[in-house]
């Protein structure tokens, strides 16, 4: 099994949970993912220590706002069992959970966000496999290659 660090992009709507919220709490379970491919990335692909681009979606300036890290191995998302949760799944049981999550730990807030519009300007360099800029891609958890990671962070404006 590979022990090299992997990189990810995770999207959150800032009204629900922002990079500032993560900075305040330090570590947070990434609950509510209800897409099988995104779940599989968390359950099967993520390892403690992997780094994450924290992306704000559904906001005036969507883009990368911070850096986080995977802080736990995957475990069943408790919201799937909570009848009062909007993420409740009646088909999930404690014995056979359907949804998994990882804990995400805060590393830093970017000096200035890297807007999606600027990311799109580098589409050729990022490659057509980069799901964030591919038409119709709506996953909230995306793999990022080492080269894409370096390119995206090179776009950060230092203040």
PASE-471264 format. One line per 3 residues: number of its first residue (from 1); their letters; for each residue x, y, z of N, C-alpha, C. Coordinates in nm, 3 decimals. Layout:
BEGIN
NUM> a> X Y Z X Y Z X Y Z ~ ...;
This chain:
BEGIN
1> xxx> 0.084 -0.118 0.000 0.000 0.000 0.000 0.089 0.124 0.000 ~ 0.050 0.223 -0.080 0.127 0.346 -0.092 0.115 0.430 0.035 ~ 0.228 0.487 0.075 0.225 0.575 0.192 0.246 0.720 0.152;
4> xxx> 0.252 0.747 0.022 0.272 0.886 -0.019 0.147 0.967 0.009 ~ 0.171 1.094 0.036 0.061 1.184 0.068 -0.026 1.205 -0.056 ~ -0.155 1.210 -0.032 -0.251 1.240 -0.138 -0.310 1.378 -0.113;
7> xxx> -0.371 1.430 -0.218 -0.429 1.564 -0.210 -0.574 1.558 -0.257 ~ -0.655 1.647 -0.197 -0.798 1.647 -0.222 -0.850 1.790 -0.227 ~ -0.967 1.805 -0.284 -1.043 1.929 -0.275 -1.178 1.892 -0.217;
10> xxx> -1.219 1.965 -0.113 -1.349 1.940 -0.050 -1.428 2.070 -0.051 ~ -1.553 2.059 -0.098 -1.640 2.176 -0.111 -1.736 2.186 0.007 ~ -1.758 2.309 0.049 -1.858 2.337 0.152 -1.921 2.472 0.123;
13> xxx> -2.049 2.483 0.149 -2.113 2.613 0.138 -2.080 2.690 0.265 ~ -2.025 2.811 0.252 -1.978 2.882 0.372 -2.088 2.913 0.473 ~ -2.215 2.919 0.430 -2.323 2.941 0.526 -2.340 2.817 0.616;
16> xxx> -2.307 2.699 0.561 -2.317 2.575 0.638 -2.192 2.551 0.723 ~ -2.075 2.564 0.659 -1.949 2.542 0.730 -1.836 2.602 0.646 ~ -1.768 2.701 0.700 -1.664 2.773 0.626 -1.525 2.741 0.680;
19> xxx> -1.424 2.791 0.610 -1.287 2.775 0.660 -1.272 2.846 0.794 ~ -1.344 2.956 0.814 -1.338 3.026 0.943 -1.397 2.940 1.054 ~ -1.505 2.867 1.022 -1.562 2.774 1.121 -1.461 2.666 1.156;
22> xxx> -1.393 2.613 1.054 -1.294 2.509 1.080 -1.178 2.565 1.164 ~ -1.137 2.688 1.135 -1.030 2.750 1.214 -1.072 2.762 1.360 ~ -1.199 2.794 1.383 -1.250 2.811 1.519 -1.255 2.680 1.595;
25> xxx> -1.302 2.570 1.529 -1.318 2.442 1.600 -1.195 2.353 1.592 ~ -1.109 2.374 1.493 -0.986 2.295 1.480 -1.002 2.170 1.398 ~ -1.095 2.084 1.437 -1.121 1.958 1.366 -1.272 1.936 1.364;
28> xxx> -1.322 1.885 1.251 -1.466 1.866 1.236 -1.494 1.742 1.151 ~ -1.593 1.661 1.190 -1.636 1.551 1.103 -1.701 1.607 0.976 ~ -1.667 1.553 0.860 -1.720 1.601 0.732 -1.848 1.525 0.701;
31> xxx> -1.955 1.560 0.770 -2.082 1.488 0.760 -2.161 1.528 0.635 ~ -2.256 1.443 0.601 -2.357 1.477 0.502 -2.325 1.447 0.358 ~ -2.212 1.385 0.329 -2.182 1.350 0.189 -2.275 1.236 0.148;
34> xxx> -2.354 1.258 0.043 -2.450 1.158 -0.002 -2.435 1.130 -0.151 ~ -2.312 1.120 -0.193 -2.278 1.079 -0.329 -2.182 0.963 -0.315 ~ -2.210 0.853 -0.383 -2.128 0.732 -0.365 -1.982 0.752 -0.404;
37> xxx> -1.957 0.824 -0.514 -1.818 0.843 -0.555 -1.742 0.927 -0.453 ~ -1.804 1.034 -0.403 -1.740 1.117 -0.301 -1.719 1.035 -0.173 ~ -1.819 0.955 -0.136 -1.805 0.867 -0.019 -1.687 0.772 -0.037;
40> xxx> -1.675 0.715 -0.155 -1.566 0.620 -0.180 -1.430 0.687 -0.170 ~ -1.421 0.812 -0.217 -1.294 0.884 -0.202 -1.258 0.896 -0.054 ~ -1.356 0.932 0.029 -1.328 0.946 0.173 -1.300 0.810 0.237;
43> xxx> -1.382 0.712 0.206 -1.371 0.581 0.272 -1.248 0.503 0.226 ~ -1.222 0.506 0.095 -1.119 0.418 0.039 -0.990 0.489 0.001 ~ -0.997 0.620 -0.022 -0.879 0.690 -0.074 -0.805 0.775 0.026;
46> xxx> -0.878 0.836 0.118 -0.815 0.931 0.210 -0.739 0.861 0.322 ~ -0.625 0.920 0.355 -0.542 0.871 0.464 -0.511 0.988 0.557 ~ -0.494 0.959 0.685 -0.457 1.062 0.781 -0.331 1.133 0.732;
49> xxx> -0.336 1.266 0.732 -0.222 1.346 0.687 -0.235 1.397 0.546 ~ -0.324 1.337 0.465 -0.348 1.390 0.331 -0.392 1.535 0.344 ~ -0.358 1.617 0.246 -0.393 1.758 0.253 -0.512 1.790 0.164;
52> xxx> -0.586 1.894 0.204 -0.715 1.927 0.143 -0.718 2.075 0.107 ~ -0.762 2.104 -0.014 -0.797 2.241 -0.052 -0.940 2.262 -0.006 ~ -0.965 2.360 0.078 -1.098 2.388 0.133 -1.165 2.490 0.042;
55> xxx> -1.268 2.445 -0.028 -1.334 2.522 -0.133 -1.472 2.569 -0.086 ~ -1.499 2.697 -0.104 -1.633 2.751 -0.076 -1.714 2.751 -0.204 ~ -1.828 2.683 -0.202 -1.918 2.679 -0.317 -2.045 2.757 -0.285;
58> xxx> -2.124 2.783 -0.388 -2.253 2.850 -0.372 -2.239 2.979 -0.292 ~ -2.146 3.064 -0.336 -2.119 3.191 -0.272 -2.083 3.292 -0.380 ~ -2.076 3.421 -0.345 -2.047 3.525 -0.444 -1.917 3.500 -0.518;
61> xxx> -1.814 3.458 -0.445 -1.685 3.428 -0.507 -1.646 3.286 -0.470 ~ -1.696 3.188 -0.549 -1.655 3.050 -0.520 -1.505 3.035 -0.545 ~ -1.442 2.953 -0.461 -1.300 2.931 -0.479 -1.238 2.863 -0.359;
64> xxx> -1.106 2.853 -0.363 -1.030 2.789 -0.257 -0.999 2.894 -0.151 ~ -1.037 2.865 -0.027 -1.022 2.961 0.082 -0.923 2.916 0.189 ~ -0.886 2.789 0.189 -0.795 2.745 0.294 -0.738 2.608 0.267;
67> xxx> -0.655 2.565 0.361 -0.590 2.434 0.355 -0.625 2.359 0.483 ~ -0.658 2.233 0.467 -0.690 2.147 0.580 -0.617 2.014 0.560 ~ -0.639 1.924 0.653 -0.578 1.792 0.640 -0.678 1.688 0.686;
70> xxx> -0.660 1.566 0.637 -0.741 1.454 0.683 -0.690 1.418 0.821 ~ -0.781 1.421 0.920 -0.741 1.403 1.060 -0.784 1.269 1.120 ~ -0.855 1.186 1.042 -0.895 1.054 1.093 -0.910 0.959 0.976;
73> xxx> -0.911 0.831 1.008 -0.950 0.734 0.907 -1.102 0.744 0.891 ~ -1.155 0.688 0.785 -1.299 0.695 0.759 -1.376 0.613 0.862 ~ -1.493 0.663 0.897 -1.584 0.592 0.987 -1.727 0.628 0.950;
76> xxx> -1.825 0.548 0.994 -1.964 0.573 0.953 -2.012 0.712 0.995 ~ -2.078 0.779 0.903 -2.136 0.912 0.928 -2.257 0.895 1.019 ~ -2.251 0.947 1.142 -2.363 0.927 1.235 -2.493 0.994 1.191;
79> xxx> -2.485 1.094 1.103 -2.608 1.163 1.060 -2.702 1.070 0.982 ~ -2.648 0.963 0.923 -2.733 0.870 0.848 -2.830 0.795 0.939 ~ -2.798 0.786 1.068 -2.882 0.713 1.163 -2.975 0.804 1.244;
82> xxx> -2.958 0.935 1.229 -3.032 1.033 1.309 -3.159 1.077 1.235 ~ -3.274 1.031 1.284 -3.402 1.060 1.217 -3.431 1.209 1.206 ~ -3.372 1.290 1.293 -3.397 1.434 1.288 -3.302 1.507 1.192;
85> xxx> -3.205 1.435 1.136 -3.107 1.496 1.045 -3.159 1.498 0.902 ~ -3.124 1.605 0.830 -3.160 1.609 0.688 -3.080 1.504 0.610 ~ -2.979 1.446 0.672 -2.897 1.343 0.608 -2.936 1.202 0.650;
88> xxx> -3.047 1.188 0.721 -3.095 1.056 0.763 -3.116 0.967 0.641 ~ -3.077 0.840 0.653 -3.095 0.742 0.546 -3.162 0.619 0.606 ~ -3.288 0.599 0.573 -3.363 0.489 0.634 -3.309 0.352 0.596;
91> xxx> -3.230 0.343 0.488 -3.174 0.213 0.448 -3.043 0.180 0.520 ~ -2.986 0.279 0.588 -2.859 0.257 0.659 -2.887 0.200 0.798 ~ -2.803 0.106 0.838 -2.813 0.052 0.974 -2.673 0.057 1.037;
94> xxx> -2.669 0.046 1.168 -2.541 0.045 1.238 -2.454 -0.072 1.189 ~ -2.519 -0.185 1.157 -2.446 -0.304 1.110 -2.399 -0.288 0.966 ~ -2.475 -0.219 0.886 -2.439 -0.198 0.745 -2.457 -0.051 0.708;
97> xxx> -2.366 0.034 0.755 -2.375 0.176 0.721 -2.351 0.197 0.572 ~ -2.415 0.299 0.517 -2.397 0.331 0.375 -2.303 0.448 0.354 ~ -2.293 0.537 0.453 -2.220 0.662 0.437 -2.107 0.674 0.537;
100> xxx> -1.993 0.720 0.489 -1.873 0.733 0.570 -1.821 0.876 0.562 ~ -1.739 0.911 0.659 -1.680 1.044 0.662 -1.540 1.035 0.719 ~ -1.468 1.146 0.708 -1.340 1.162 0.776 -1.348 1.291 0.857;
103> xxx> -1.265 1.299 0.959 -1.251 1.426 1.030 -1.151 1.511 0.951 ~ -1.180 1.640 0.946 -1.097 1.736 0.873 -1.038 1.834 0.974 ~ -0.907 1.852 0.967 -0.838 1.942 1.059 -0.788 2.067 0.989;
106> xxx> -0.798 2.179 1.057 -0.756 2.309 1.003 -0.605 2.318 0.994 ~ -0.555 2.370 0.883 -0.412 2.403 0.870 -0.392 2.554 0.857 ~ -0.459 2.615 0.756 -0.447 2.760 0.742 -0.552 2.817 0.649;
109> xxx> -0.575 2.945 0.664 -0.661 3.020 0.575 -0.570 3.089 0.473 ~ -0.610 3.089 0.347 -0.529 3.156 0.246 -0.529 3.306 0.270 ~ -0.420 3.373 0.232 -0.411 3.518 0.244 -0.524 3.585 0.165;
112> xxx> -0.557 3.528 0.051 -0.670 3.572 -0.030 -0.722 3.449 -0.102 ~ -0.853 3.440 -0.122 -0.907 3.321 -0.190 -0.854 3.310 -0.334 ~ -0.854 3.187 -0.382 -0.822 3.162 -0.523 -0.955 3.139 -0.592;
115> xxx> -1.007 3.240 -0.665 -1.141 3.230 -0.723 -1.150 3.125 -0.833 ~ -1.267 3.064 -0.844 -1.292 2.966 -0.950 -1.261 3.025 -1.086 ~ -1.295 3.152 -1.108 -1.268 3.216 -1.239 -1.118 3.211 -1.271;
118> xxx> -1.034 3.234 -1.172 -0.890 3.228 -1.194 -0.844 3.084 -1.217 ~ -0.903 2.991 -1.143 -0.869 2.850 -1.161 -0.900 2.807 -1.305 ~ -1.015 2.852 -1.356 -1.054 2.816 -1.494 -0.955 2.869 -1.598;
121> xxx> -0.888 2.981 -1.568 -0.788 3.037 -1.660 -0.670 2.942 -1.679 ~ -0.655 2.847 -1.590 -0.544 2.752 -1.594 -0.591 2.610 -1.631 ~ -0.705 2.603 -1.697 -0.764 2.473 -1.731 -0.668 2.384 -1.809;
124> xxx> -0.597 2.440 -1.906 -0.506 2.359 -1.987 -0.394 2.299 -1.901 ~ -0.341 2.376 -1.809 -0.234 2.328 -1.722 -0.285 2.225 -1.620 ~ -0.408 2.245 -1.573 -0.466 2.154 -1.474 -0.507 2.021 -1.537;
127> xxx> -0.539 2.023 -1.665 -0.575 1.901 -1.736 -0.725 1.878 -1.735 ~ -0.772 1.813 -1.838 -0.916 1.791 -1.853 -0.972 1.696 -1.748 ~ -0.885 1.619 -1.682 -0.933 1.527 -1.578 -0.963 1.599 -1.447;
130> xxx> -0.926 1.729 -1.436 -0.950 1.802 -1.312 -1.100 1.833 -1.301 ~ -1.166 1.758 -1.213 -1.313 1.758 -1.209 -1.375 1.891 -1.169 ~ -1.303 1.975 -1.096 -1.362 2.101 -1.051 -1.405 2.188 -1.169;
133> xxx> -1.331 2.185 -1.277 -1.361 2.273 -1.390 -1.426 2.199 -1.507 ~ -1.453 2.072 -1.488 -1.520 1.994 -1.594 -1.669 2.022 -1.589 ~ -1.729 2.040 -1.704 -1.874 2.066 -1.711 -1.951 1.951 -1.646;
136> xxx> -2.051 1.988 -1.566 -2.139 1.889 -1.506 -2.085 1.821 -1.381 ~ -1.961 1.851 -1.344 -1.903 1.788 -1.225 -1.958 1.854 -1.099 ~ -2.018 1.777 -1.013 -2.080 1.832 -0.893 -2.034 1.763 -0.765;
139> xxx> -1.928 1.686 -0.772 -1.881 1.616 -0.652 -1.829 1.714 -0.548 ~ -1.852 1.681 -0.422 -1.806 1.767 -0.313 -1.669 1.725 -0.261 ~ -1.620 1.610 -0.305 -1.488 1.560 -0.267 -1.420 1.516 -0.396;
142> xxx> -1.304 1.576 -0.425 -1.235 1.548 -0.552 -1.087 1.518 -0.527 ~ -1.032 1.422 -0.599 -0.887 1.402 -0.590 -0.814 1.512 -0.665 ~ -0.695 1.546 -0.618 -0.610 1.648 -0.679 -0.472 1.585 -0.692;
145> xxx> -0.411 1.595 -0.809 -0.276 1.542 -0.825 -0.175 1.636 -0.758 ~ -0.056 1.586 -0.736 0.050 1.667 -0.678 0.079 1.789 -0.766 ~ 0.082 1.769 -0.897 0.108 1.880 -0.990 -0.005 1.983 -0.985;
148> xxx> -0.130 1.937 -0.980 -0.243 2.030 -0.969 -0.237 2.107 -0.837 ~ -0.205 2.037 -0.729 -0.192 2.100 -0.597 -0.092 2.215 -0.603 ~ 0.028 2.186 -0.658 0.133 2.289 -0.665 0.089 2.406 -0.750;
151> xxx> 0.026 2.378 -0.864 -0.020 2.486 -0.951 -0.126 2.572 -0.881 ~ -0.223 2.506 -0.820 -0.330 2.583 -0.754 -0.275 2.669 -0.641 ~ -0.188 2.614 -0.559 -0.131 2.696 -0.450 -0.041 2.806 -0.501;
154> xxx> 0.016 2.791 -0.620 0.099 2.898 -0.678 0.014 3.019 -0.715 ~ -0.118 3.000 -0.723 -0.209 3.110 -0.757 -0.245 3.196 -0.636 ~ -0.208 3.150 -0.516 -0.241 3.226 -0.396 -0.167 3.359 -0.397;
157> xxx> -0.241 3.465 -0.374 -0.183 3.599 -0.365 -0.134 3.620 -0.223 ~ -0.005 3.642 -0.210 0.052 3.668 -0.077 0.031 3.815 -0.043 ~ -0.010 3.839 0.082 -0.033 3.979 0.122 0.076 4.026 0.215;
